[in-house]
Amino acid sequence: MCVFEGGAGSEKGIWKNIDMLRWGMVRMRVVGIGKQDFEKVRVNNNFYIDKTGFIREWWESGDDVTLLTRPRRFGKTLNMSMLEKFFSVDYAGRGDLFEGLDIWEEKPGGAGCRYRELQGTFPVIFLSFADVKETTFEEARKKICKIIQMMYNRFDFLLKSDALNANEKEDFQGISADMEDYMASLSLKMLSGYLCQYYGKKVIILLDEYDTPMQEAYMNGYWDKMVVFIRSLFNSTFKTNPYLDRAFMTGITRISKESIFSDLNNLEVVVTTSDKYSEYFGFTEDEVFGTLEEYGLSGQKQQVKDWYDGFSFGKKGDIYNPWSIINFLDKRKVGAYWANSSSNSLAGKLVQEGSVNVKKAFETLLQGGTVCAEIDEQIVFSMLDYDEQALWSLLLSTGYLKIVDYKVCTSELGEWKQEYRLGLTNFEVKVMFRNMIRKWFGGSASGYNDFIKALLTDDIKAMNTYMNRVAMNTFSYFDTGKNPSWQEPERFYHGLVLGLMVELADRYLITSNRESGFGRYDIMLEPRKTGEGGTNDAIIIEFKVQEAEEKELSDTVKEALRQIEEKKYQANLAAKGIPVGRIRKYGFAFCGKRVLIGSEL
């Protein structure tokens, strides 16, 4: 086992390990994918960056109940497992798991000695809601109750002790997946009491991925029922629990206090903009670069930075996602590991069903630009369908966006507000959204690809055939939102823009006229290789919905083409050296789900 001076994650510890490796004095740590059990990581000598300083900082904070939010795959579960192994009486005498780490290796008589004495001295209840992903409330409620029952099973030795009286033992045995609501809400409080009576000491409760059931409830339409159930459970467990010493919860989002935390006035909330615990979830750049040296990959520092840097917590910048780094160490090549490691369904749903303004914003983000928004990290899920600020707040807390900068200004009403400028976090996230947008056309992938080929070859007949097929399928795909695309077709058009940007970004600079709005809206495809030697034609597309005075769709096509000429859209392209003869113009006319494309007045 590697023993680090100053801790495995400290700069001193990393560089000492590198020197030892050079002289063949230590075995290379094994890179293990998906390791979330602290004991297994330590016993198997898996790659690990020391985060045990978190134990000290949390304990000394003295907070009763802490909620910490971080994006997925940021080491939350491993750190929770670390807390369990450090404090739980089940691991009394297992100081070997912490030898050589920051929390253990301080000088005798100092704080380190005190923490050695603290190890293994508390009854600990450790649960995770990560697997609660059912599509109905009834099944989700049953899954949560089953998780609680399984926790009771771990402590069934209490039934043989004198710590519980006959009534308490009867209640203990009544905990099941089908227990009534009042029993479910009291279950963790009751278990806390039983453990406190047995050990003579209050309990520590650790709850990982607390918000997974809430996200699934929002996605599957049973939000209100889940709120009532979870609020009652949390109030009993974390607020009115006299047997609780302290608790720590993790999740991806901070759900609004009004939803499930309305009764918890003892809650310390640590979000992505908080300075507290900023170094303990995720890898710092020093830790990443030191690790690359350790594994002989120092020549790829810049590539790793380009792909995976960009996260920040509080004032601490240059934070890397652990999942991506560990996978890179294992496979020795960059890839979209974090973005593909779990469901992105919520982010996809919100962008897919988002307004035309949301899709415009993503056009900008995919081109490397930024969007401005007010951020409230207290997520109100019921607002996500109609409040774009809530959407940006969610995408920030889930790690898809980063804060580029912010400013304090006054609103139209004279109130102070903070306005943030947000961008895609890094190249890996950009790849994720590109793949997500491709899936928008999944039901008509062949037709969409054929449409793009027809567009590039100026095959009007094929363009009409394929675009009608794509429009029919894609409108249906978007119609899960409150505003069906065939009623607000500009949502589909901006989806098309994003799709073109994804498929043709290597050949064209794709922009849209965002000021003219629907009815005057166009797409420009500017070849990346311009001039007489350019290999691609420039393309201007103008969209128009059929109006009452236009008897036929062909009339609408002509009107769209007339707008291109009148507004002289081609002038900017010609000024960049693209010959007029190399600029193609198309009018797209829509009536409901029918499309007609033309290129001549």
Secondary structure, DSSP 8 states (H G I E B T S, - for coil): ----TT-TTSHHHHHHHHHHHHTT-S---B--TT---HHHHHHTTB-----THHHHHHHHH--SEEEEE--TTSSHHHHHHHHHHHHBGGGTT-GGGGTTSTTT-S-TTSHHHHHHHHTT-B-EEEEE-TT---SSHHHHHHHHHHHHHHHHHHTGGGGGSSSS-HHHHHHHHT--TT--HHHHHHHHHHHHHHHHHHHSS-EEEEEESTTHHHHHHHHHT-HHHHHHHHHHHHIIIIIS-TTEEEEEEEESSEE-HHHH-TT-SSEEEE-TT--TTTTSSSEEHHHHHHHHHHTT-GGGHHHHHHHH--EEETTEEEEE-HHHHHHHHHHSS---TTTTSS--HHHHHHHHT--HHHHHHHHHHHTT--EEEE--SEE-GGGTTT-HHHHHHHHHHTTSEEEEEEEEEE-TTS-EEEEEEEEES-HHHHHHHHHHHHHHTGGGHHHHHHHHHHHHTT-HHHHHHHHHHHHHHHHHHHTTSSS-TTTSTHHHHHHHHHHHHHHHTTTEEEEE-TTT-TTS-EEEEEESS-STT-SS-EEEEEEEE--TT--SHHHHHHHHHHHHHHHTTHHHHHHTT--GGGEEEEEEEEETTEEEEE---
